[in-house]
């Protein structure tokens, strides 16, 4: 199987949905085409992840003689296949839950956009050199900007800030690659200085959404929930994939300091508290991403650690409360499987995430942070109680299957490469479970919270409001608008003073004319 085929299947599916919609063949046929396209692509990625297939392709893009690589390199290997499978699992879950949004006018255009985004995301994941990364990421960011503006109808300010942050991430990565020897752009952390490595981590943090720049409380329309969910997780998937590749090349040795781990742990703890205090999962999503982005960047500081297990949680488990618009008949079973997936105990998908992290001084705080995060996840999912009202039995069935596929996808991912990690799992697993029990008690029985700690809830609410105000950059836009308004007033004043009928310029012109007349008449010697 070629890489072009895996990328082309979603793109062809998107084109097919467009043709079906144009020919007015019905919504059902468009959904079936999108579903089977996602299922085929998911099955192919499942087989290739299991086999560890290496797919490579090189595309010419520049003539020879220019001091840049003449070929763009794209590769899918053992480091990238898990992220491709995560992407296609998310896409398949979106299509399975899409029929539940038919009563909300979920148009086939949204399904075509999802397939288009999946195809371009796989292409960006396979980018193997700095130039290919910059080109594919820029194309993907441009598409996300257009979709956010034209389809999701989100705020223009929010779209601009988020697009600029992603663009800054791409330019920082390209700058790091261009400042290496030989002149050909490359990402080789063995030759990086500590400052270069930290700059690369800043670029990855911007891409993943470590700091929720441009975050807004504006919610997407329910019928566009699938498009919004896929766009929300594009950055974390790309960032963690590149982080996994660079980590395996010796990035930890280039940093050689544990100082950032404390800052990441503190930021992760704050985001976890803001997540559990959010009124719903949609408004708390930036903080959910912030926690797992902090944890993924922490993995870079340890050579044995890998961010891949945490990627399964940030995407697959994070997508569930977003796609769960209605209470599922399998809600309890989905909750049990999800709790087991979250547990980090041996023989579970998340157990490998603790490998190597026990060597960090900040390891003691991460189990508590994850417990807060999991408690918030259960709180947001349990608050969804509206039943799915439909006369079609199959819609209820595929909706439940779509939600169940998300935790199941994590288990499938682990089953393809089953590993047993015993180093540090006992402390992490037991601490997470004990902390989770205590936090769930506080969440569902808040009257037991001592009055002396009630101030904490008020402080978190004010902190969340303050962060939303600062990171939305509305103040910057307002400042620029104020400067523009004042500049316009000053220019109008100068124009009136200099160019008006009684202005200074006319006075000078008339004075010069007077002196010219007097000079020609001999009145002035």
C-alpha positions in Angstrom: 0.0 0.0 0.0 1.3 3.5 -0.9 1.2 6.6 1.2 -0.7 8.3 -1.6 -3.5 5.8 -1.3 -3.9 6.3 2.5 -4.0 10.1 2.0 -6.1 9.9 -1.1 -8.9 7.7 0.4 -10.3 10.5 2.7 -9.8 13.1 -0.1 -11.7 10.9 -2.6 -14.4 10.3 0.0 -14.8 14.1 0.5 -15.1 14.6 -3.3 -17.7 11.8 -3.5 -19.8 13.3 -0.8 -19.7 16.6 -2.7 -20.9 14.9 -5.9 -23.7 13.1 -4.0 -24.8 16.3 -2.4 -24.7 18.2 -5.8 -26.7 15.4 -7.5 -29.3 15.6 -4.6 -29.2 11.8 -4.0 -30.0 12.1 -0.4 -28.3 12.5 3.0 -28.3 8.8 3.7 -26.1 8.0 0.7 -23.7 10.8 1.6 -23.4 9.5 5.2 -22.8 5.9 4.0 -20.1 7.0 1.6 -18.3 9.0 4.4 -18.7 6.2 6.9 -17.3 3.4 4.7 -14.5 5.7 3.6 -13.5 6.3 7.2 -13.9 2.6 8.0 -11.7 1.5 5.1 -9.0 4.0 6.0 -9.2 3.0 9.7 -8.8 -0.6 8.8 -5.8 0.0 6.6 -4.1 2.1 9.3 -4.9 -0.7 11.8 -3.2 -3.3 9.7 -0.2 -1.1 8.9 0.2 -0.1 12.6 0.2 -3.8 13.6 2.8 -4.7 10.9 4.9 -1.6 11.4 4.9 -0.9 7.7 7.3 1.7 6.4 5.8 4.0 3.7 8.0 6.5 2.0 7.6 8.9 -0.9 9.7 11.8 -2.2 8.2 14.6 -4.3 10.2 17.0 -6.4 9.4 20.7 -5.8 12.4 22.8 -6.6 14.9 22.7 -9.5 18.5 21.7 -8.8 21.0 24.4 -7.9 19.0 26.0 -5.2 20.6 25.5 -1.7 17.5 23.7 -0.4 16.4 20.1 -0.7 14.9 19.5 -4.1 12.7 16.7 -2.8 10.0 16.8 -0.2 10.2 13.6 2.0 7.1 12.0 3.5 7.3 8.9 5.7 5.0 6.8 7.9 6.9 4.7 10.4 6.6 3.2 13.9 6.6 6.6 15.5 3.8 8.1 13.2 1.4 5.2 12.7 -0.1 5.5 16.2 -1.1 9.1 15.5 -2.5 8.2 12.1 -4.6 5.5 13.9 -5.7 8.0 16.5 -6.8 10.5 13.8 -8.8 7.9 11.9 -10.4 6.6 15.1 -11.5 10.1 15.9 -12.8 10.5 12.3 -14.7 7.2 12.5 -16.3 8.2 15.8 -17.4 11.5 14.4 -19.1 9.7 11.5 -20.8 7.2 13.8 -22.2 10.0 16.0 -23.2 12.2 13.0 -26.7 10.7 12.5 -27.7 11.8 16.0 -27.2 15.4 14.7 -29.4 14.9 11.6 -32.3 16.6 13.4 -29.9 19.6 14.0 -29.4 19.9 10.2 -25.9 18.3 10.1 -25.3 18.8 6.4 -23.1 16.5 4.2 -20.9 19.5 3.7 -19.6 19.0 7.3 -18.8 15.4 6.6 -16.9 16.3 3.4 -14.9 18.8 5.4 -14.1 16.2 8.0 -12.7 13.8 5.4 -10.7 16.6 3.8 -9.2 17.6 7.1 -8.4 13.9 7.9 -6.6 13.5 4.6 -4.5 16.7 5.0 -3.8 15.8 8.6 -2.4 12.4 7.6 -0.2 14.2 5.0 1.1 16.6 7.6 1.8 13.7 10.0 3.9 12.0 7.3 6.1 15.1 6.6 9.6 14.0 7.2 11.8 17.1 6.8 11.5 20.7 7.9 10.4 22.1 4.5 7.7 19.5 4.1 6.5 20.2 7.7 6.4 23.9 7.1 4.4 23.5 3.8 1.9 20.9 5.0 1.3 22.6 8.3 0.8 26.0 6.6 -1.8 24.4 4.2 -3.6 22.8 7.1 -3.6 26.0 9.1 -5.0 27.9 6.2 -7.8 25.4 5.7 -8.6 25.6 9.5 -8.8 29.4 9.3 -11.2 29.2 6.3 -13.4 26.6 8.0 -13.5 28.5 11.3 -14.5 31.7 9.5 -16.9 30.3 6.8 -18.4 27.2 8.4 -18.1 27.6 12.2 -18.7 31.3 12.1 -16.4 31.9 15.1 -15.1 35.3 16.1 -12.7 36.9 13.6 -10.5 38.0 16.4 -10.3 34.5 17.9 -9.5 33.0 14.4 -6.8 35.5 13.8 -5.0 35.0 17.2 -5.2 31.2 16.8 -3.9 31.3 13.2 -1.1 33.6 14.2 0.0 31.3 17.1 0.0 28.3 14.8 1.9 30.2 12.2 4.5 31.4 14.8 4.9 27.7 15.7 5.7 26.8 12.1 8.2 29.6 11.7 10.0 28.8 14.9 10.4 25.2 13.9 11.7 26.3 10.5 14.0 28.7 12.1 15.5 26.0 14.4 16.0 23.8 11.3 17.6 26.5 9.2 20.1 27.3 12.0 21.8 24.0 11.8 24.8 22.8 9.8 24.8 21.7 7.1 22.8 24.4 5.4 20.0 22.0 4.4 17.1 22.5 6.9 16.9 19.6 9.3 15.8 18.7 12.8 18.6 17.0 14.6 18.6 17.7 18.4 22.0 16.1 18.8 23.6 19.3 17.7 21.2 21.7 19.4 22.2 24.0 22.2 19.9 24.2 25.3 18.4 27.5 24.1 17.6 26.0 20.7 16.0 23.0 22.3 13.9 25.2 24.6 12.9 27.3 21.6 11.7 24.1 19.8 9.7 23.2 22.9 8.1 26.6 22.8 7.1 26.0 19.1 5.6 22.6 20.0 3.8 24.2 22.9 2.2 26.8 20.7 1.2 24.1 18.2 -0.4 21.8 20.8 -2.2 24.6 22.6 -0.2 24.6 25.9 -1.4 28.1 26.4 -5.0 28.6 25.1 -4.3 31.7 23.0 -7.5 33.1 21.4 -9.7 30.9 23.7 -13.3 32.0 23.8 -16.5 30.9 25.6 -18.3 30.9 22.3 -19.7 27.5 21.6 -20.0 25.9 18.1 -23.3 25.0 16.7 -24.4 21.5 17.7 -24.7 20.4 14.1 -21.1 21.4 13.4 -19.7 19.7 16.5 -17.8 17.1 14.5 -16.0 19.7 12.4 -15.1 21.7 15.5 -13.9 18.6 17.4 -11.5 17.6 14.6 -10.1 21.1 14.2 -9.6 21.4 18.0 -7.4 18.3 18.1 -5.3 18.9 14.9 -2.7 20.9 16.8 -2.2 18.4 19.7 -1.9 15.5 17.2 0.7 17.2 15.0 2.7 18.5 18.0 2.8 15.2 19.9 3.7 13.3 16.7 6.7 15.6 16.0 7.6 15.5 19.7 7.7 11.7 19.6 10.0 11.7 16.6 12.4 14.3 18.0 12.4 12.7 21.5 13.6 9.5 20.0 16.5 11.4 18.5 17.9 12.6 21.8 16.1 15.8 22.6 16.4 15.2 26.4 20.2 15.3 26.2 20.0 18.7 24.5 17.9 20.2 27.3 19.7 18.6 30.2 17.7 20.4 32.9 14.7 19.7 35.0 13.7 23.3 35.7 11.0 23.4 33.1 9.3 20.3 34.6 8.3 22.3 37.7 6.8 25.1 35.6 4.9 22.6 33.4 3.6 20.8 36.5 2.4 24.0 38.0 0.7 25.1 34.8 -0.8 21.6 34.4 -2.2 21.8 37.9 -3.8 25.2 37.2 -5.3 24.0 34.0 -6.7 20.8 35.7 -8.4 23.0 38.3 -9.9 25.3 35.7 -11.1 22.2 33.7 -13.0 20.7 36.6 -14.5 24.1 37.4 -15.7 24.7 33.7 -19.4 24.7 33.2 -19.1 22.1 30.4 -16.5 20.3 28.3 -16.7 22.8 25.4 -15.6 25.7 27.5 -13.1 23.7 29.4 -11.5 22.0 26.4 -8.5 24.5 26.2 -7.6 23.6 29.7 -7.9 19.8 29.0 -5.5 20.3 26.2 -3.3 22.4 28.3 -2.8 19.7 30.9 -1.9 16.9 28.5 0.3 19.3 26.5 2.2 20.0 29.8 2.5 16.3 30.4 3.7 15.6 26.8 6.4 18.3 27.1 7.4 16.9 30.4 8.1 13.5 28.7 10.7 15.2 26.6 12.9 15.7 29.7 13.2 12.0 30.2 14.8 9.8 27.5 12.7 6.7 28.4 9.4 8.5 28.4 7.0 8.8 25.4 4.1 11.1 24.9 2.2 8.6 22.7 0.0 7.1 25.6 -1.0 10.6 26.6 -1.9 11.4 23.0 -4.6 8.7 23.2 -6.1 10.3 26.2 -6.0 13.9 25.0 -7.7 13.1 21.7 -9.8 10.0 22.1 -11.1 10.6 25.7 -11.2 14.3 25.2 -13.4 14.0 22.2 -16.1 12.0 24.0 -17.8 14.7 26.0 -17.7 16.9 22.9 -19.5 14.3 20.7 -21.8 13.2 23.5 -24.7 15.5 22.9 -27.2 13.0 24.2 -27.3 10.4 26.9 -26.3 7.0 25.4 -28.1 3.7 26.4 -24.6 2.3 26.9 -23.6 5.2 29.1 -22.7 3.1 32.1 -20.6 0.6 30.2 -18.8 3.4 28.4 -18.1 5.0 31.8 -16.7 1.7 33.2 -14.4 1.1 30.2 -13.3 4.7 30.3 -12.5 4.5 34.0 -10.4 1.4 33.4 -8.7 3.2 30.5 -7.9 6.1 32.7 -6.5 4.0 35.6 -2.8 3.9 34.5 -2.6 0.4 36.0 -0.6 -2.4 34.3 -2.1 -4.0 31.3 -4.0 -0.7 30.5 -3.2 1.7 27.6 -2.0 4.5 29.8 0.4 2.4 31.9 3.3 3.1 29.5 2.8 6.8 30.0 4.6 6.7 33.4 7.6 5.0 32.1 10.6 7.1 33.0 8.6 9.9 34.5 9.3 8.6 38.0 12.8 10.0 37.8 11.5 13.6 37.7 11.3 15.6 40.9 7.9 16.9 39.9 6.4 13.3 39.5 4.6 13.6 42.8 2.2 16.2 41.5 1.2 14.5 38.2 -1.0 11.7 39.7 -3.0 14.3 41.6 -3.3 16.5 38.4 -4.6 13.5 36.4 -7.1 12.6 39.1 -8.5 16.1 39.0 -8.6 15.9 35.2 -10.4 12.5 35.2 -12.9 13.8 37.9 -13.7 16.7 35.6 -14.2 14.4 32.7 -16.7 12.3 34.6 -18.5 15.4 35.8 -18.9 16.8 32.3 -20.1 13.5 30.8 -22.5 12.8 33.7 -24.1 16.2 33.3 -25.3 15.2 29.8 -28.7 13.7 30.4 -30.9 14.7 27.4 -32.1 11.5 25.8 -31.7 10.8 22.1 -35.2 11.0 20.6 -35.4 9.3 17.3 -37.7 6.8 15.6 -34.8 5.1 13.8 -33.3 2.4 16.0 -30.0 2.3 14.0 -29.2 5.9 14.8 -29.2 5.1 18.5 -27.1 2.0 17.9 -24.4 3.7 15.8 -24.4 6.7 18.2 -23.5 4.4 21.1 -20.9 2.6 19.0 -19.3 5.8 18.1 -18.9 6.8 21.7 -17.8 3.3 22.7 -15.2 3.4 19.9 -13.2 6.2 21.6 -12.1 4.3 24.7 -12.0 1.0 22.7 -9.6 2.7 20.3 -7.1 3.3 23.1 -7.2 -0.4 23.9 -6.8 -1.4 20.3 -3.8 0.9 20.1 -2.3 -0.8 23.1 -3.1 -4.3 21.9 -1.2 -3.7 18.7 2.0 -3.3 20.8 1.3 -4.7 24.2 4.0 -3.7 26.7 4.1 -4.1 30.5 5.8 -1.2 32.3 6.5 -1.9 36.0 8.8 1.0 36.7 6.9 3.5 38.9 3.5 2.2 38.0 2.5 1.2 41.6 3.0 4.7 43.0 1.4 6.4 40.0 -1.5 4.0 39.6 -2.5 3.8 43.3 -2.1 7.5 43.9 -4.3 8.3 40.9 -7.0 5.9 42.1 -7.0 7.3 45.6 -7.0 10.9 44.5 -9.7 10.1 42.0 -12.0 8.7 44.8 -11.5 11.8 46.9 -12.1 14.3 44.1 -15.2 12.5 42.9 -16.5 12.7 46.5 -15.9 16.4 46.5 -17.5 16.9 43.0 -20.7 14.9 43.6 -21.0 15.8 47.3 -19.9 19.5 47.5 -21.6 20.0 50.8 -18.7 18.1 52.4 -16.3 20.7 51.2 -15.2 22.7 54.3 -16.2 26.3 54.4 -12.6 27.3 54.8 -11.9 26.0 51.3 -14.9 27.6 49.6 -12.8 30.6 48.7 -10.8 28.3 46.3 -13.8 27.9 44.0 -14.3 31.6 43.8 -10.6 32.2 43.1 -10.6 29.6 40.3 -13.7 31.2 38.7 -12.0 34.6 38.8 -8.7 33.1 37.4 -10.6 31.5 34.6 -12.3 34.7 33.7 -9.0 36.6 33.9 -7.2 34.1 31.7 -10.0 34.2 29.1 -9.7 37.9 29.0 -6.0 38.0 28.7 -5.4 35.1 26.3 -8.3 36.2 24.0 -6.2 39.3 23.1 -9.3 41.4 22.9 -7.5 44.0 25.0 -4.8 44.1 22.2 -7.4 44.6 19.5 -9.1 47.3 21.5 -5.7 49.0 22.1 -4.9 48.9 18.4 -8.4 50.2 17.6 -7.9 53.0 20.1 -4.5 53.9 18.6 -6.0 53.9 15.1 -8.9 56.1 16.2 -6.6 58.6 17.9 -4.3 58.6 14.9 -7.2 59.2 12.6 -8.3 62.2 14.7 -4.8 63.6 14.7 -4.6 63.2 10.9 -7.9 64.9 10.4 -6.8 67.8 12.7 -3.6 68.2 10.7 -5.5 68.0 7.4 -7.9 70.6 8.6 -5.1 72.8 9.9 -2.9 72.5 6.9 -5.2 71.9 3.9 -8.5 73.6 4.8 -9.6 76.8 3.1 -8.2 78.8 6.0 -5.4 76.4 6.6 -1.7 77.1 7.0 -0.8 75.7 3.6 -3.2 78.0 1.8 -1.9 80.9 3.8 1.7 80.1 2.8 0.7 79.7 -0.9 -1.2 83.0 -0.9 1.8 84.7 0.9 4.2 83.3 -1.7 1.9 84.5 -4.5 1.8 88.0 -3.0 5.5 88.2 -2.8 5.8 87.0 -6.4 3.4 89.7 -7.6 5.1 92.4 -5.6 8.4 91.3 -6.9 7.3 91.4 -10.6 5.7 94.9 -10.1 8.9 96.3 -8.6 7.3 97.0 -5.2 10.0 94.9 -3.6 13.5 95.9 -4.5 
